[in-house]
Amino acid sequence: MTDTREAPATDARSNRSTGGYIWYELMTSDAEGAKAFYEAVVGWSIGEPIPEASGYRMIGRSDGGFAGGVLPISDDMREHGSRPGWLGYVHVADVDRAVREIEQAGGRTWMPPTDIAMAGRIALVTDPQAAPFYVMTPTPPEGNPDAQSDVFATDAVQRCGWNELQTSDVDAARRFYQEQFGWGSDEFMDMGEMGQYRFFDHEGTRIGALFNASNGQMPHWRYYFRVPSIAAAKRTAEEKGGTIHMGPHQVPTGDWVIIGSDPQGAEFALVGGE
């Protein structure tokens, strides 16, 4: 895969310690269609395409912040295997070093370290089980070197509230992310025939979990965005051409979740009240 962005594409600025999620990105075959869908379902305001950034669009929140970005899939990206889907960006101190260490641990590089003007340096990699994600060293905005990303929050609407890895080897994946980013927890939830749901903590915050892939699904990350009402979001998603594959289902926190596909085929997940 190649990335042709030549101008600011994100506002994933953070000087916080490494290992946290600082950006989320939807790759899509129809940016206008994705805009209509997610604005209605999640309440975001997705901006106009930035011509000098390959048509990249910023995902705005109602509070004036950002939730992530939308990257249109170009013909070149499609030829290299890109498909609609959500990807997360993990903050690292040095992208080039992180890529080398990920490869040494059995991961692969899909897009080599690349500079995005005024945003930072990024690379698209996979873990050893082939789940893709970005690593990024962000460039702080001028005049605000202490800026921090707030795209992840456990309880705020229109932000990502949970990061979930479905993998083919839970033990190996758990070891990989612990070694690379310091994510660790000995806590788990027994899911019966589906095995154990093992949690990830980062700097004292529970950021997500991992569990065994099933039904032939390829290893991948799933990002749950928070909405006020799952029932309302489900109705709107279906009205706007989405398909719900799971839920509504209540989780131990008391929240409700759904998993579905948007009209372009990207998997999405939502968490919220009933």
C-alpha positions as CSV (number, residue, x, y, z in Angstrom):
1,M,0.0,0.0,0.0
2,T,1.1,3.5,-0.7
3,D,0.0,6.8,0.9
4,T,0.0,9.9,-1.3
5,R,-0.8,12.5,1.4
6,E,1.4,15.5,1.1
7,A,-0.3,18.0,3.5
8,P,-1.7,18.0,7.0
9,A,-4.0,15.0,7.4
10,T,-4.6,14.7,11.1
11,D,-4.5,16.7,14.3
12,A,-3.2,13.7,16.3
13,R,-0.9,15.8,18.4
14,S,0.3,14.5,21.7
15,N,3.3,14.8,24.0
16,R,2.0,12.3,26.4
17,S,4.0,9.2,27.0
18,T,4.0,6.7,24.2
19,G,1.8,3.7,23.7
20,G,-1.6,5.4,23.6
21,Y,-4.1,5.7,20.7
22,I,-4.0,9.2,19.3
23,W,-6.0,9.0,16.0
24,Y,-8.6,6.9,14.2
25,E,-9.0,6.7,10.5
26,L,-11.7,5.4,8.2
27,M,-10.5,4.3,4.8
28,T,-13.5,4.2,2.4
29,S,-14.4,3.8,-1.2
30,D,-17.1,6.5,-1.0
31,A,-16.2,9.5,1.3
32,E,-19.5,11.3,0.6
33,G,-21.5,8.2,1.4
34,A,-19.5,7.6,4.6
35,K,-20.0,11.2,5.6
36,A,-23.8,10.9,5.3
37,F,-23.8,7.6,7.2
38,Y,-21.6,8.5,10.2
39,E,-23.0,12.0,10.6
40,A,-26.4,10.6,11.0
41,V,-25.4,7.6,13.2
42,V,-22.7,9.0,15.5
43,G,-23.4,12.8,15.2
44,W,-20.0,13.7,13.8
45,S,-19.5,16.6,11.3
46,I,-17.2,15.4,8.6
47,G,-15.4,18.2,6.8
48,E,-14.8,18.9,3.1
49,P,-12.0,17.1,1.3
50,I,-8.5,18.7,1.6
51,P,-7.2,18.8,-2.0
52,E,-3.6,19.0,-1.1
53,A,-4.0,16.0,1.2
54,S,-5.4,13.5,-1.3
55,G,-9.0,14.4,-0.4
56,Y,-8.5,13.7,3.3
57,R,-11.4,14.8,5.6
58,M,-11.4,15.6,9.3
59,I,-14.1,14.1,11.5
60,G,-15.3,16.8,13.8
61,R,-17.1,16.3,17.1
62,S,-19.9,18.4,18.5
63,D,-17.6,19.9,21.2
64,G,-15.3,21.3,18.6
65,G,-12.6,18.6,18.8
66,F,-11.7,15.9,16.4
67,A,-12.6,12.1,16.4
68,G,-10.3,11.1,13.5
69,G,-10.2,11.4,9.7
70,V,-11.5,9.9,6.5
71,L,-9.1,8.7,3.8
72,P,-10.6,8.0,0.4
73,I,-9.2,4.8,-1.2
74,S,-7.3,5.7,-4.4
75,D,-7.0,3.4,-7.4
76,D,-3.3,2.7,-6.4
77,M,-4.3,1.9,-2.8
78,R,-7.1,-0.4,-4.1
79,E,-4.6,-2.2,-6.4
80,H,-2.4,-2.8,-3.4
81,G,-5.2,-4.4,-1.4
82,S,-6.8,-1.5,0.5
83,R,-10.4,-2.1,1.5
84,P,-12.9,0.0,3.5
85,G,-12.2,-0.2,7.2
86,W,-11.2,1.6,10.4
87,L,-7.5,1.8,11.6
88,G,-6.1,3.2,14.8
89,Y,-2.8,5.2,15.3
90,V,-0.6,4.3,18.2
91,H,1.8,7.0,19.5
92,V,5.5,6.0,19.4
93,A,8.6,8.1,20.2
94,D,10.4,7.0,17.0
95,V,8.5,5.5,14.0
96,D,11.6,4.1,12.3
97,R,12.7,2.3,15.5
98,A,9.2,1.1,16.2
99,V,8.9,-0.4,12.7
100,R,12.2,-2.2,13.1
101,E,11.2,-3.6,16.5
102,I,7.8,-4.7,15.2
103,E,9.4,-6.5,12.3
104,Q,11.9,-8.1,14.7
105,A,8.9,-9.3,16.8
106,G,7.3,-11.0,13.7
107,G,5.1,-8.1,12.5
108,R,5.2,-6.7,8.9
109,T,5.3,-3.3,7.3
110,W,2.6,-2.4,4.9
111,M,3.6,1.3,4.4
112,P,7.1,2.3,5.3
113,P,7.8,5.3,7.5
114,T,6.4,8.4,5.8
115,D,6.4,12.1,6.7
116,I,3.0,13.8,6.6
117,A,3.6,17.6,6.4
118,M,2.9,19.4,9.7
119,A,1.3,16.2,11.2
120,G,4.1,13.8,11.9
121,R,5.7,10.6,10.7
122,I,3.6,7.5,10.3
123,A,3.9,3.8,9.2
124,L,1.3,1.2,8.6
125,V,2.2,-2.1,10.1
126,T,0.7,-5.4,11.3
127,D,1.2,-7.5,14.4
128,P,2.5,-11.0,14.0
129,Q,-1.0,-12.3,13.5
130,A,-1.6,-9.8,10.6
131,A,-3.9,-7.3,12.4
132,P,-3.0,-3.9,10.9
133,F,-2.6,-0.5,12.7
134,Y,-0.5,2.7,12.3
135,V,2.3,3.9,14.5
136,M,2.9,7.6,14.6
137,T,5.2,10.2,16.0
138,P,3.1,13.4,15.9
139,T,4.4,16.9,15.3
140,P,3.0,19.2,18.0
141,P,1.1,22.2,16.6
142,E,3.0,25.5,16.4
143,G,2.8,27.3,19.7
144,N,1.4,24.4,21.6
145,P,4.1,21.9,22.2
146,D,2.1,20.3,25.1
147,A,-1.0,19.6,23.0
148,Q,-2.5,16.2,23.7
149,S,-4.8,14.0,21.6
150,D,-8.3,13.3,23.2
151,V,-9.7,11.0,20.5
152,F,-9.9,8.1,23.1
153,A,-12.1,8.5,26.2
154,T,-13.8,5.8,28.1
155,D,-17.1,7.7,28.7
156,A,-17.4,10.6,26.2
157,V,-19.7,10.5,23.2
158,Q,-18.4,10.8,19.7
159,R,-15.0,9.5,20.8
160,C,-13.6,6.0,20.7
161,G,-14.3,4.3,24.0
162,W,-12.9,0.8,23.5
163,N,-10.2,-0.9,21.4
164,E,-10.8,-4.6,20.7
165,L,-8.5,-7.0,19.0
166,Q,-9.8,-10.2,17.5
167,T,-6.8,-12.4,16.9
168,S,-5.7,-15.9,16.0
169,D,-3.3,-16.3,18.9
170,V,-4.3,-14.6,22.1
171,D,-1.1,-15.4,24.1
172,A,1.3,-14.3,21.3
173,A,-0.7,-11.1,20.6
174,R,-0.9,-10.2,24.3
175,R,2.9,-10.7,24.6
176,F,3.5,-8.6,21.4
177,Y,1.5,-5.5,22.6
178,Q,3.0,-5.7,26.1
179,E,6.5,-5.7,24.7
180,Q,5.9,-3.0,22.0
181,F,3.6,-0.5,23.9
182,G,3.5,-1.6,27.5
183,W,-0.1,-2.7,27.4
184,G,-0.8,-5.3,30.1
185,S,-3.3,-6.7,32.5
186,D,-3.7,-10.1,34.1
187,E,-7.5,-9.7,34.3
188,F,-9.8,-11.6,32.0
189,M,-13.4,-12.5,31.5
190,D,-14.4,-16.1,30.7
191,M,-16.4,-16.3,27.5
192,G,-17.1,-20.0,27.6
193,E,-16.5,-21.7,24.2
194,M,-15.1,-18.4,22.9
195,G,-12.3,-18.6,25.4
196,Q,-11.0,-15.7,27.5
197,Y,-11.6,-12.0,27.0
198,R,-8.2,-10.5,28.1
199,F,-8.0,-6.9,29.0
200,F,-5.4,-4.2,27.9
201,D,-4.4,-1.4,30.3
202,H,-2.3,1.6,29.5
203,E,-1.0,3.9,32.2
204,G,-3.8,2.8,34.6
205,T,-6.6,3.1,32.0
206,R,-8.4,0.1,30.6
207,I,-8.2,0.8,26.9
208,G,-9.6,-2.5,25.4
209,A,-9.2,-6.2,25.2
210,L,-8.4,-9.1,22.9
211,F,-10.0,-12.5,22.2
212,N,-9.9,-15.4,19.9
213,A,-11.0,-14.9,16.3
214,S,-13.9,-17.1,15.2
215,N,-16.0,-18.0,12.2
216,G,-13.0,-17.6,9.9
217,Q,-12.5,-13.9,10.6
218,M,-9.1,-12.5,10.0
219,P,-7.3,-10.9,12.9
220,H,-8.2,-7.2,13.1
221,W,-8.8,-4.3,15.5
222,R,-12.3,-3.1,16.2
223,Y,-13.0,0.4,17.5
224,Y,-16.1,1.2,19.5
225,F,-17.3,4.8,19.2
226,R,-19.7,6.0,21.9
227,V,-23.2,7.2,21.2
228,P,-26.0,8.3,23.6
229,S,-28.4,5.5,22.6
230,I,-27.5,2.2,21.0
231,A,-31.2,1.5,20.1
232,A,-31.4,4.9,18.3
233,A,-28.1,4.4,16.6
234,K,-29.1,0.9,15.4
235,R,-32.3,2.2,13.8
236,T,-30.5,5.1,12.1
237,A,-27.7,2.8,10.8
238,E,-30.2,0.5,9.2
239,E,-32.2,3.4,7.8
240,K,-29.0,4.8,6.2
241,G,-28.0,1.5,4.5
242,G,-25.8,-0.1,7.2
243,T,-26.1,-3.8,8.3
244,I,-26.0,-4.9,11.9
245,H,-24.2,-8.2,12.5
246,M,-24.3,-8.3,16.3
247,G,-26.5,-6.7,19.0
248,P,-27.7,-4.8,20.7
249,H,-25.9,-6.7,23.4
250,Q,-25.3,-5.6,27.0
251,V,-21.8,-5.8,28.4
252,P,-20.7,-6.1,32.0
253,T,-20.2,-2.4,32.4
254,G,-23.9,-1.9,31.8
255,D,-23.3,-0.4,28.4
256,W,-24.8,-1.7,25.2
257,V,-22.9,-2.5,22.0
258,I,-23.6,-3.3,18.3
259,I,-21.3,-4.3,15.5
260,G,-22.1,-3.8,11.9
261,S,-21.0,-2.8,8.4
262,D,-21.4,0.7,6.9
263,P,-22.8,1.0,3.4
264,Q,-19.3,0.9,1.9
265,G,-18.5,-2.4,3.7
266,A,-16.3,-1.1,6.6
267,E,-17.0,-2.8,9.9
268,F,-18.0,-0.4,12.6
269,A,-18.8,-0.8,16.3
270,L,-20.7,1.4,18.7
271,V,-21.1,1.5,22.5
272,G,-23.6,3.5,24.6
273,G,-26.7,3.5,26.7
274,E,-29.7,1.4,25.9
